[in-house]
């Protein structure tokens, strides 16, 4: 599938899509970037704006307003089109009906172009929209990836790094489940370097407390709501998260990222539902899911996420 020229087609030139495009340009992610939007004039304007900054960029990316035919030879199609959360009271699940209707128009046009690469979905509710993309496209599940809890995991590691005064890159902790209100942190699997965080708490009972970790997990879960209160939308963080996932695909990194992937019998026989979970990401997409060894209480949290996502998917597509 891959040639020396790395090409991405971006569908949706709103704030999330263009945050991705801006980050991709500045991180020299790809050689060619096609911007596709129902508002063709906007796509042309965004392409012009980015092109005028290429002289200051480390990349020489070819950027242009395109059409669905440009997906044919793309390595990746990134979908950011659809409605975003505009009010703090909205949940990501509230966006499902409208975005499902949008995807019913988008995904068939991508596949009809002859596209045979990897889908990366960022539109919320991302887990369900990733499942919808997989079903509408007919692609194998490993070739359809949602951004899932990638950003939530980055938020978690940042906050844990501040709390324990450790470089976040040396913290191995994950947010899994729905990218939304039912997501959770399996603390039993969280590590600082090779030491379980639960052991760190036990060895330092006067310095670190489980109550503080629970507070951090709530901050991660409600971060988007706080940002929306402050500035009406979230886009920079998720834009950079998309770049991270796309780079893992384009460079065949086999990196472990908490993307939205389809369960294939993990966690006691859970199947079909897409949710955030660590997976190995390379040029073929989500090559392998890493099943975590959850405690009984953590398993219940996962089952709650699974059921919420499955029920909402079924209500949307019936």
TATAFEN-V363978 format. One record per residue. N is the residue number from 1. RES is the residue in one small letter. PHI is phi as a letter, one per 20 degrees, with the letter a starting at -180 (NA if undefined). D_CENTER is the distance of its C-alpha to the mean C-alpha in whole Angstrom. Layout:
# TATAFEN-V363978
n:N res:RES phi:PHI d_center:D_CENTER
n:N res:RES phi:PHI d_center:D_CENTER
This chain:
# TATAFEN-V363978
n:1 res:x phi:NA d_center:22
n:2 res:x phi:e d_center:22
n:3 res:x phi:d d_center:25
n:4 res:x phi:f d_center:26
n:5 res:x phi:e d_center:24
n:6 res:x phi:e d_center:20
n:7 res:x phi:c d_center:19
n:8 res:x phi:c d_center:16
n:9 res:x phi:d d_center:16
n:10 res:x phi:d d_center:14
n:11 res:x phi:d d_center:15
n:12 res:x phi:o d_center:15
n:13 res:x phi:d d_center:17
n:14 res:x phi:f d_center:16
n:15 res:x phi:f d_center:15
n:16 res:x phi:f d_center:12
n:17 res:x phi:g d_center:12
n:18 res:x phi:f d_center:15
n:19 res:x phi:f d_center:14
n:20 res:x phi:f d_center:12
n:21 res:x phi:f d_center:15
n:22 res:x phi:f d_center:17
n:23 res:x phi:f d_center:15
n:24 res:x phi:f d_center:15
n:25 res:x phi:f d_center:19
n:26 res:x phi:f d_center:20
n:27 res:x phi:d d_center:18
n:28 res:x phi:l d_center:20
n:29 res:x phi:f d_center:17
n:30 res:x phi:b d_center:18
n:31 res:x phi:e d_center:22
n:32 res:x phi:b d_center:21
n:33 res:x phi:c d_center:19
n:34 res:x phi:e d_center:20
n:35 res:x phi:d d_center:19
n:36 res:x phi:c d_center:20
n:37 res:x phi:b d_center:20
n:38 res:x phi:f d_center:23
n:39 res:x phi:e d_center:24
n:40 res:x phi:f d_center:25
n:41 res:x phi:f d_center:27
n:42 res:x phi:f d_center:24
n:43 res:x phi:g d_center:23
n:44 res:x phi:f d_center:26
n:45 res:x phi:f d_center:26
n:46 res:x phi:f d_center:23
n:47 res:x phi:f d_center:24
n:48 res:x phi:g d_center:27
n:49 res:x phi:f d_center:26
n:50 res:x phi:f d_center:23
n:51 res:x phi:f d_center:26
n:52 res:x phi:f d_center:28
n:53 res:x phi:d d_center:27
n:54 res:x phi:f d_center:26
n:55 res:x phi:f d_center:30
n:56 res:x phi:d d_center:28
n:57 res:x phi:d d_center:25
n:58 res:x phi:f d_center:25
n:59 res:x phi:d d_center:24
n:60 res:x phi:c d_center:26
n:61 res:x phi:f d_center:23
n:62 res:x phi:e d_center:25
n:63 res:x phi:c d_center:23
n:64 res:x phi:b d_center:24
n:65 res:x phi:f d_center:24
n:66 res:x phi:c d_center:24
n:67 res:x phi:c d_center:24
n:68 res:x phi:f d_center:22
n:69 res:x phi:f d_center:25
n:70 res:x phi:f d_center:23
n:71 res:x phi:f d_center:20
n:72 res:x phi:g d_center:23
n:73 res:x phi:d d_center:23
n:74 res:x phi:f d_center:19
n:75 res:x phi:f d_center:17
n:76 res:x phi:c d_center:14
n:77 res:x phi:d d_center:13
n:78 res:x phi:d d_center:10
n:79 res:x phi:d d_center:11
n:80 res:x phi:c d_center:10
n:81 res:x phi:f d_center:14
n:82 res:x phi:p d_center:15
n:83 res:x phi:f d_center:16
n:84 res:x phi:d d_center:14
n:85 res:x phi:f d_center:16
n:86 res:x phi:d d_center:19
n:87 res:x phi:c d_center:21
n:88 res:x phi:g d_center:20
n:89 res:x phi:f d_center:22
n:90 res:x phi:f d_center:19
n:91 res:x phi:e d_center:17
n:92 res:x phi:f d_center:13
n:93 res:x phi:f d_center:15
n:94 res:x phi:f d_center:18
n:95 res:x phi:e d_center:16
n:96 res:x phi:f d_center:16
n:97 res:x phi:g d_center:20
n:98 res:x phi:f d_center:20
n:99 res:x phi:f d_center:16
n:100 res:x phi:f d_center:17
n:101 res:x phi:f d_center:20
n:102 res:x phi:f d_center:19
n:103 res:x phi:f d_center:17
n:104 res:x phi:f d_center:20
n:105 res:x phi:e d_center:21
n:106 res:x phi:f d_center:19
n:107 res:x phi:f d_center:18
n:108 res:x phi:g d_center:21
n:109 res:x phi:f d_center:22
n:110 res:x phi:f d_center:20
n:111 res:x phi:f d_center:21
n:112 res:x phi:f d_center:25
n:113 res:x phi:f d_center:24
n:114 res:x phi:o d_center:24
n:115 res:x phi:g d_center:21
n:116 res:x phi:c d_center:20
n:117 res:x phi:e d_center:17
n:118 res:x phi:d d_center:13
n:119 res:x phi:e d_center:11
n:120 res:x phi:c d_center:8
n:121 res:x phi:d d_center:7
n:122 res:x phi:c d_center:5
n:123 res:x phi:f d_center:9
n:124 res:x phi:e d_center:10
n:125 res:x phi:f d_center:10
n:126 res:x phi:f d_center:7
n:127 res:x phi:f d_center:9
n:128 res:x phi:f d_center:12
n:129 res:x phi:f d_center:11
n:130 res:x phi:f d_center:10
n:131 res:x phi:f d_center:13
n:132 res:x phi:f d_center:15
n:133 res:x phi:f d_center:14
n:134 res:x phi:f d_center:15
n:135 res:x phi:f d_center:18
n:136 res:x phi:f d_center:19
n:137 res:x phi:e d_center:19
n:138 res:x phi:m d_center:20
n:139 res:x phi:f d_center:18
n:140 res:x phi:f d_center:18
n:141 res:x phi:g d_center:15
n:142 res:x phi:f d_center:14
n:143 res:x phi:e d_center:14
n:144 res:x phi:c d_center:11
n:145 res:x phi:c d_center:8
n:146 res:x phi:d d_center:5
n:147 res:x phi:f d_center:1
n:148 res:x phi:l d_center:4
n:149 res:x phi:d d_center:6
n:150 res:x phi:g d_center:5
n:151 res:x phi:f d_center:7
n:152 res:x phi:f d_center:9
n:153 res:x phi:f d_center:10
n:154 res:x phi:f d_center:11
n:155 res:x phi:f d_center:13
n:156 res:x phi:f d_center:15
n:157 res:x phi:f d_center:16
n:158 res:x phi:f d_center:17
n:159 res:x phi:f d_center:19
n:160 res:x phi:f d_center:20
n:161 res:x phi:f d_center:22
n:162 res:x phi:f d_center:24
n:163 res:x phi:f d_center:25
n:164 res:x phi:e d_center:26
n:165 res:x phi:l d_center:27
n:166 res:x phi:c d_center:25
n:167 res:x phi:g d_center:23
n:168 res:x phi:g d_center:19
n:169 res:x phi:f d_center:19
n:170 res:x phi:d d_center:21
n:171 res:x phi:d d_center:20
n:172 res:x phi:d d_center:18
n:173 res:x phi:b d_center:16
n:174 res:x phi:c d_center:13
n:175 res:x phi:d d_center:12
n:176 res:x phi:c d_center:12
n:177 res:x phi:n d_center:12
n:178 res:x phi:f d_center:11
n:179 res:x phi:f d_center:9
n:180 res:x phi:r d_center:12
n:181 res:x phi:f d_center:16
n:182 res:x phi:d d_center:16
n:183 res:x phi:f d_center:14
n:184 res:x phi:b d_center:16
n:185 res:x phi:d d_center:17
n:186 res:x phi:e d_center:19
n:187 res:x phi:f d_center:21
n:188 res:x phi:f d_center:23
n:189 res:x phi:d d_center:21
n:190 res:x phi:e d_center:20
n:191 res:x phi:c d_center:22
n:192 res:x phi:d d_center:24
n:193 res:x phi:l d_center:24
n:194 res:x phi:d d_center:26
n:195 res:x phi:d d_center:27
n:196 res:x phi:g d_center:26
n:197 res:x phi:f d_center:25
n:198 res:x phi:f d_center:27
n:199 res:x phi:f d_center:30
n:200 res:x phi:f d_center:30
n:201 res:x phi:f d_center:30
n:202 res:x phi:f d_center:33
n:203 res:x phi:e d_center:35
n:204 res:x phi:c d_center:35
n:205 res:x phi:f d_center:35
n:206 res:x phi:e d_center:37
n:207 res:x phi:d d_center:34
n:208 res:x phi:c d_center:31
n:209 res:x phi:c d_center:30
n:210 res:x phi:f d_center:28
n:211 res:x phi:g d_center:28
n:212 res:x phi:f d_center:26
n:213 res:x phi:f d_center:23
n:214 res:x phi:f d_center:23
n:215 res:x phi:f d_center:23
n:216 res:x phi:f d_center:20
n:217 res:x phi:f d_center:18
n:218 res:x phi:f d_center:19
n:219 res:x phi:f d_center:18
n:220 res:x phi:f d_center:15
n:221 res:x phi:f d_center:15
n:222 res:x phi:d d_center:17
n:223 res:x phi:g d_center:15
n:224 res:x phi:f d_center:14
n:225 res:x phi:f d_center:17
n:226 res:x phi:f d_center:19
n:227 res:x phi:f d_center:18
n:228 res:x phi:f d_center:18
n:229 res:x phi:g d_center:22
n:230 res:x phi:f d_center:22
n:231 res:x phi:b d_center:21
n:232 res:x phi:m d_center:20
n:233 res:x phi:a d_center:16
n:234 res:x phi:d d_center:13
n:235 res:x phi:b d_center:12
n:236 res:x phi:f d_center:13
n:237 res:x phi:g d_center:10
n:238 res:x phi:f d_center:7
n:239 res:x phi:g d_center:9
n:240 res:x phi:f d_center:10
n:241 res:x phi:f d_center:6
n:242 res:x phi:f d_center:6
n:243 res:x phi:g d_center:10
n:244 res:x phi:f d_center:9
n:245 res:x phi:f d_center:8
n:246 res:x phi:f d_center:10
n:247 res:x phi:f d_center:13
n:248 res:x phi:f d_center:13
n:249 res:x phi:f d_center:13
n:250 res:x phi:f d_center:16
n:251 res:x phi:d d_center:18
n:252 res:x phi:l d_center:18
n:253 res:x phi:f d_center:17
n:254 res:x phi:l d_center:16
n:255 res:x phi:e d_center:14
n:256 res:x phi:e d_center:13
n:257 res:x phi:c d_center:9
n:258 res:x phi:e d_center:8
n:259 res:x phi:e d_center:6
n:260 res:x phi:e d_center:7
n:261 res:x phi:c d_center:10
n:262 res:x phi:e d_center:13
n:263 res:x phi:f d_center:16
n:264 res:x phi:c d_center:19
n:265 res:x phi:o d_center:22
n:266 res:x phi:f d_center:20
n:267 res:x phi:l d_center:21
n:268 res:x phi:n d_center:25
n:269 res:x phi:n d_center:24
n:270 res:x phi:f d_center:21
n:271 res:x phi:c d_center:20
n:272 res:x phi:m d_center:18
n:273 res:x phi:f d_center:15
n:274 res:x phi:e d_center:12
n:275 res:x phi:b d_center:10
n:276 res:x phi:f d_center:8
n:277 res:x phi:a d_center:11
n:278 res:x phi:g d_center:12
n:279 res:x phi:b d_center:12
n:280 res:x phi:e d_center:14
n:281 res:x phi:d d_center:12
n:282 res:x phi:b d_center:15
n:283 res:x phi:f d_center:17
n:284 res:x phi:e d_center:17
n:285 res:x phi:o d_center:13
n:286 res:x phi:e d_center:13
n:287 res:x phi:f d_center:16
n:288 res:x phi:b d_center:17
n:289 res:x phi:e d_center:15
n:290 res:x phi:e d_center:17
n:291 res:x phi:f d_center:18
n:292 res:x phi:e d_center:19
n:293 res:x phi:e d_center:23
n:294 res:x phi:e d_center:22
n:295 res:x phi:f d_center:25
n:296 res:x phi:g d_center:27
n:297 res:x phi:f d_center:25
n:298 res:x phi:f d_center:22
n:299 res:x phi:f d_center:22
n:300 res:x phi:f d_center:23
n:301 res:x phi:f d_center:20
n:302 res:x phi:f d_center:18
n:303 res:x phi:f d_center:20
n:304 res:x phi:f d_center:20
n:305 res:x phi:g d_center:16
n:306 res:x phi:g d_center:17
n:307 res:x phi:f d_center:20
n:308 res:x phi:f d_center:18
n:309 res:x phi:f d_center:16
n:310 res:x phi:f d_center:18
n:311 res:x phi:f d_center:21
n:312 res:x phi:f d_center:19
n:313 res:x phi:f d_center:18
n:314 res:x phi:f d_center:22
n:315 res:x phi:f d_center:23
n:316 res:x phi:f d_center:21
n:317 res:x phi:d d_center:22
n:318 res:x phi:f d_center:25
